[in-house]
Amino acid sequence: MHPLHRGSSTRFSRTGNVGARVLLALALAALAQLVTAAPAGAQTSADSSVVLLWTAPGDDGNTGRATTYALRYRTSNVSGTDTTSWWNAATPVTGLPAPSNAGSTDSMRVRGLTPLTTYYFILRTADEVPNWSAYSNIAVKATGGDNTPPSSVADLTVTGQTGTTLALRWTAPGDDGNTGTATSYDIRYSMSSITSGNWNSATTVTGEPVPAAAGSVQTFTLSGLQGSRTYYVAIRTLDNGGNLSTISNIASGTTTDSVSPATVQDLSYGPVPQDREGFEEVAMAEPRERDAN
C-alpha cells in the first residue's frame, strides 16, 4: 500500500466552509479557462513548478468520495509495461489535497522542479480501507526556466588606488544578456592574471554591490591590499536562474607605496671626528652676557 505523503507544498482542496467552497469553485473555473483540463493533465509556470489537474474518482469506482491520493514523478518514462518498477523508484509528492467528490476537478502544484526538464507524473487513489486504484495515465510536461546567462562585464576598470585599495568601475549587465537586472556579483583578484583556469584559486571578496539595472554604472572599492603590488581583478555575474556569466575583461592596478622609511633610533651627539669630511659642524651661538646697568 502507498500511504499519503504530507509536506509543505501548496494545497488545493475543499473545506467544510461554504465560502471557501465558493472561492475554490471560482478559482478552478478561472483556471479551466486558461488550460484544457484532462485527467492527469499538466501545465508549467514560470517558477519551474507544474500544475496538475484531474477528475476525482469515487470511493467505489466513480461513486462517493475517496480518501487518499498518491502522486509520484520521474524524469524518465515507464519502460515498457513495468509501471510498478517505475512507481517504486519515483519521487513522492507531498502535501496532496484530500479527494473531492467524484466528478470534481482536483489540482496540485508540484514545486521545486528543475528548469527546462521533462517530467512524467502518475497518480493513484485509495479509499478508507485502503483499496488502491490502478495507475493513472502518464502526464508528461517540460518545465520552463531561464537558461540565458547575464552578459559578461566588458569594461571593468581601475579608477584609483591607495596603498591598500583599488577603486573599480564597470557597467552592469542584465539578467538575460544585457536585459533586465541580475542577482549578484562575484569579484575576485590575484597577483597574477586571472583566467577561467585559475578563477577558483583567485581571492574572493565580500560586500559586492547588488547589481543595478542593465546599463547602469557601478563602483566598488577593493580593500585590504598590500602596498606597491600589482593586482588583477575580474568579475562574474549571476542571475536568479543560477546562470553565471563568463569572466569579465581583466582589470589591473598597482597600489601606491605606503611604507615610510624606518625611524632613526640612535640620534646622539659627540666630538667631531678628526676626519671632518662629510660632516657639517653646527655652530652654537654663545649666550650674550647681560649688559651691566
HUCORBEL-V642791 format. One record per residue. N is the residue number from 1. RES is the residue in one letter. PHI is phi in degrees with one decimal (none if undefined). D_CENTER is the distance of its C-alpha to the mean C-alpha in Angstrom with 2 decimals. Layout:
BEGIN
n: (N & N)
res: (RES & RES)
phi: (PHI & PHI)
d_center: (D_CENTER & D_CENTER)
END
This chain:
BEGIN
n: (1 & 2 & 3 & 4 & 5 & 6 & 7 & 8 & 9 & 10 & 11 & 12 & 13 & 14 & 15 & 16 & 17 & 18 & 19 & 20 & 21 & 22 & 23 & 24 & 25 & 26 & 27 & 28 & 29 & 30 & 31 & 32 & 33 & 34 & 35 & 36 & 37 & 38 & 39 & 40 & 41 & 42 & 43 & 44 & 45 & 46 & 47 & 48 & 49 & 50 & 51 & 52 & 53 & 54 & 55 & 56 & 57 & 58 & 59 & 60 & 61 & 62 & 63 & 64 & 65 & 66 & 67 & 68 & 69 & 70 & 71 & 72 & 73 & 74 & 75 & 76 & 77 & 78 & 79 & 80 & 81 & 82 & 83 & 84 & 85 & 86 & 87 & 88 & 89 & 90 & 91 & 92 & 93 & 94 & 95 & 96 & 97 & 98 & 99 & 100 & 101 & 102 & 103 & 104 & 105 & 106 & 107 & 108 & 109 & 110 & 111 & 112 & 113 & 114 & 115 & 116 & 117 & 118 & 119 & 120 & 121 & 122 & 123 & 124 & 125 & 126 & 127 & 128 & 129 & 130 & 131 & 132 & 133 & 134 & 135 & 136 & 137 & 138 & 139 & 140 & 141 & 142 & 143 & 144 & 145 & 146 & 147 & 148 & 149 & 150 & 151 & 152 & 153 & 154 & 155 & 156 & 157 & 158 & 159 & 160 & 161 & 162 & 163 & 164 & 165 & 166 & 167 & 168 & 169 & 170 & 171 & 172 & 173 & 174 & 175 & 176 & 177 & 178 & 179 & 180 & 181 & 182 & 183 & 184 & 185 & 186 & 187 & 188 & 189 & 190 & 191 & 192 & 193 & 194 & 195 & 196 & 197 & 198 & 199 & 200 & 201 & 202 & 203 & 204 & 205 & 206 & 207 & 208 & 209 & 210 & 211 & 212 & 213 & 214 & 215 & 216 & 217 & 218 & 219 & 220 & 221 & 222 & 223 & 224 & 225 & 226 & 227 & 228 & 229 & 230 & 231 & 232 & 233 & 234 & 235 & 236 & 237 & 238 & 239 & 240 & 241 & 242 & 243 & 244 & 245 & 246 & 247 & 248 & 249 & 250 & 251 & 252 & 253 & 254 & 255 & 256 & 257 & 258 & 259 & 260 & 261 & 262 & 263 & 264 & 265 & 266 & 267 & 268 & 269 & 270 & 271 & 272 & 273 & 274 & 275 & 276 & 277 & 278 & 279 & 280 & 281 & 282 & 283 & 284 & 285 & 286 & 287 & 288 & 289 & 290 & 291 & 292 & 293)
res: (M & H & P & L & H & R & G & S & S & T & R & F & S & R & T & G & N & V & G & A & R & V & L & L & A & L & A & L & A & A & L & A & Q & L & V & T & A & A & P & A & G & A & Q & T & S & A & D & S & S & V & V & L & L & W & T & A & P & G & D & D & G & N & T & G & R & A & T & T & Y & A & L & R & Y & R & T & S & N & V & S & G & T & D & T & T & S & W & W & N & A & A & T & P & V & T & G & L & P & A & P & S & N & A & G & S & T & D & S & M & R & V & R & G & L & T & P & L & T & T & Y & Y & F & I & L & R & T & A & D & E & V & P & N & W & S & A & Y & S & N & I & A & V & K & A & T & G & G & D & N & T & P & P & S & S & V & A & D & L & T & V & T & G & Q & T & G & T & T & L & A & L & R & W & T & A & P & G & D & D & G & N & T & G & T & A & T & S & Y & D & I & R & Y & S & M & S & S & I & T & S & G & N & W & N & S & A & T & T & V & T & G & E & P & V & P & A & A & A & G & S & V & Q & T & F & T & L & S & G & L & Q & G & S & R & T & Y & Y & V & A & I & R & T & L & D & N & G & G & N & L & S & T & I & S & N & I & A & S & G & T & T & T & D & S & V & S & P & A & T & V & Q & D & L & S & Y & G & P & V & P & Q & D & R & E & G & F & E & E & V & A & M & A & E & P & R & E & R & D & A & N)
phi: (none & -122.3 & -68.6 & -70.9 & -98.9 & -116.5 & -163.5 & -103.4 & -65.2 & -63.2 & -102.6 & -127.4 & -145.4 & -81.1 & -124.7 & -77.7 & -79.5 & -64.1 & -61.0 & -64.8 & -65.1 & -64.2 & -62.0 & -64.6 & -62.9 & -65.8 & -64.3 & -67.9 & -65.5 & -65.1 & -65.8 & -65.6 & -72.7 & -90.6 & -130.5 & -88.9 & -82.4 & -127.1 & -54.5 & 51.0 & -86.3 & -149.2 & -139.4 & -104.5 & -126.7 & -66.0 & -94.7 & 59.6 & -115.7 & -126.6 & -98.9 & -103.7 & -125.2 & -156.5 & -89.8 & -65.9 & -79.5 & -103.8 & -72.7 & -120.0 & 67.0 & -109.9 & -120.6 & 85.7 & -136.0 & -72.4 & -108.9 & -143.2 & -111.4 & -132.6 & -123.4 & -136.2 & -145.2 & -145.3 & -98.4 & -129.1 & -81.8 & -65.5 & -88.3 & 64.4 & -111.6 & -85.7 & -71.0 & -62.4 & -64.0 & -60.0 & -61.9 & -65.2 & -95.8 & -80.8 & -89.0 & -72.8 & -94.3 & -98.8 & 75.3 & -67.6 & -74.1 & -72.1 & -60.6 & -87.3 & -61.2 & -52.7 & 93.9 & -79.3 & -94.6 & -108.0 & -151.4 & -155.1 & -96.4 & -95.9 & -103.4 & 74.5 & -86.9 & -80.8 & -61.2 & 56.7 & -131.4 & -88.7 & -119.9 & -120.5 & -122.5 & -134.2 & -122.8 & -130.6 & -130.0 & -128.9 & -96.2 & -73.9 & -65.6 & -103.5 & -98.4 & -98.3 & -71.7 & -71.6 & -71.5 & -72.0 & -62.5 & -95.6 & -92.0 & -119.1 & -152.5 & -96.1 & -73.4 & -84.6 & 151.7 & -103.4 & -119.1 & -102.3 & -77.7 & -63.8 & -66.2 & -76.5 & -64.7 & -111.8 & -130.9 & -62.0 & -138.2 & -89.3 & -105.2 & -175.2 & -152.1 & -128.3 & -69.8 & -131.4 & -137.7 & -128.5 & -92.0 & -114.7 & -146.5 & -158.4 & -100.2 & -67.2 & -80.3 & -106.3 & -73.5 & -117.3 & 66.2 & -111.9 & -120.3 & 87.3 & -130.1 & -73.4 & -103.2 & -157.7 & -114.0 & -128.2 & -103.1 & -136.4 & -141.8 & -156.9 & -93.3 & -131.1 & -58.9 & -94.9 & -133.3 & -63.6 & -74.4 & -115.1 & -54.4 & -65.9 & -92.1 & -70.8 & -76.4 & -84.7 & -114.5 & -123.2 & 83.4 & -59.0 & -70.4 & -72.5 & -57.2 & -92.6 & -59.7 & -52.0 & 95.1 & -77.4 & -87.8 & -126.4 & -135.1 & -159.9 & -107.5 & -86.0 & -121.3 & 76.8 & -93.3 & -94.3 & -73.4 & 56.8 & -127.3 & -94.7 & -118.1 & -112.8 & -129.2 & -143.4 & -142.2 & -126.2 & -124.0 & -116.2 & -105.3 & -74.7 & -95.1 & 81.7 & -84.8 & -110.6 & -71.2 & -74.7 & -69.4 & -67.7 & -61.0 & -96.4 & -96.8 & -138.3 & -159.5 & -114.9 & -68.9 & -78.3 & -76.6 & -111.5 & -97.8 & -82.6 & -60.1 & -66.5 & -79.0 & -65.8 & -112.6 & -126.7 & -62.7 & -152.2 & -132.6 & -175.8 & -64.4 & -70.2 & -60.3 & -59.1 & -83.8 & -85.5 & -63.5 & 90.0 & -115.7 & -116.6 & -82.9 & -98.5 & -81.9 & -100.7 & -71.5 & -71.5 & -69.3 & -77.9 & -75.6 & -68.9 & -62.1 & -71.5 & -83.2)
d_center: (38.97 & 35.37 & 34.49 & 32.23 & 28.69 & 27.33 & 23.87 & 21.44 & 20.97 & 22.41 & 26.16 & 28.47 & 32.02 & 35.32 & 36.75 & 40.33 & 39.91 & 41.55 & 39.31 & 36.19 & 37.90 & 38.67 & 35.12 & 33.87 & 36.53 & 35.60 & 31.89 & 32.81 & 35.30 & 32.82 & 30.41 & 33.35 & 34.03 & 30.65 & 30.77 & 33.73 & 33.82 & 35.22 & 35.38 & 31.96 & 30.53 & 26.85 & 24.66 & 20.95 & 18.72 & 15.83 & 13.30 & 14.38 & 17.03 & 20.74 & 23.69 & 26.81 & 30.28 & 33.57 & 37.12 & 37.97 & 40.82 & 43.42 & 44.54 & 47.44 & 46.55 & 45.74 & 47.56 & 46.29 & 42.87 & 40.95 & 39.21 & 36.00 & 33.40 & 31.51 & 28.76 & 27.11 & 25.06 & 24.50 & 23.28 & 26.88 & 30.04 & 33.13 & 35.34 & 38.77 & 39.98 & 38.41 & 36.25 & 36.77 & 35.07 & 32.12 & 31.98 & 32.25 & 29.29 & 27.07 & 24.26 & 25.70 & 24.15 & 24.45 & 25.53 & 27.95 & 30.48 & 34.13 & 36.20 & 37.97 & 41.60 & 42.52 & 41.91 & 39.11 & 35.66 & 32.89 & 29.17 & 25.90 & 22.24 & 20.42 & 16.72 & 13.91 & 15.09 & 13.69 & 13.58 & 16.71 & 18.58 & 22.13 & 22.97 & 26.46 & 27.48 & 30.79 & 32.20 & 35.17 & 37.18 & 39.43 & 42.28 & 43.39 & 45.23 & 42.68 & 43.73 & 40.82 & 40.81 & 40.41 & 37.10 & 36.06 & 35.51 & 32.22 & 29.67 & 27.56 & 24.53 & 21.72 & 18.37 & 17.02 & 13.67 & 12.30 & 13.31 & 14.10 & 12.27 & 12.99 & 16.44 & 17.07 & 18.53 & 22.28 & 24.03 & 22.69 & 25.87 & 27.38 & 29.43 & 31.06 & 31.60 & 33.31 & 34.31 & 30.89 & 28.42 & 27.29 & 26.29 & 23.75 & 23.37 & 21.51 & 20.87 & 17.42 & 16.31 & 14.83 & 11.96 & 14.39 & 16.66 & 18.33 & 17.83 & 15.78 & 13.31 & 10.16 & 7.21 & 7.90 & 10.65 & 11.74 & 15.52 & 17.94 & 21.73 & 24.69 & 28.47 & 28.56 & 27.10 & 23.50 & 22.98 & 20.53 & 22.78 & 22.49 & 19.01 & 17.96 & 21.11 & 20.71 & 20.28 & 16.91 & 17.19 & 15.84 & 15.98 & 14.72 & 15.05 & 12.54 & 12.97 & 16.02 & 17.24 & 18.07 & 21.34 & 21.18 & 22.44 & 20.40 & 21.69 & 20.93 & 23.44 & 23.08 & 25.27 & 26.95 & 28.52 & 32.05 & 34.85 & 36.40 & 33.51 & 31.82 & 28.03 & 25.79 & 22.38 & 19.54 & 16.11 & 13.15 & 10.67 & 7.13 & 6.85 & 5.38 & 6.76 & 5.21 & 8.49 & 9.65 & 12.91 & 16.02 & 17.49 & 19.20 & 22.90 & 24.09 & 25.56 & 28.11 & 30.20 & 32.82 & 33.04 & 36.50 & 39.19 & 38.90 & 41.34 & 44.76 & 48.05 & 49.09 & 51.36 & 55.07 & 56.18 & 59.88 & 61.45 & 65.19 & 68.69 & 71.76 & 74.85 & 74.53 & 74.63 & 77.80 & 75.81 & 74.65 & 72.97 & 69.36 & 69.93 & 70.50 & 72.93 & 72.10 & 75.29 & 75.42 & 77.76 & 80.49 & 80.64 & 83.61 & 86.33 & 86.87 & 89.87 & 92.80 & 93.92)
END
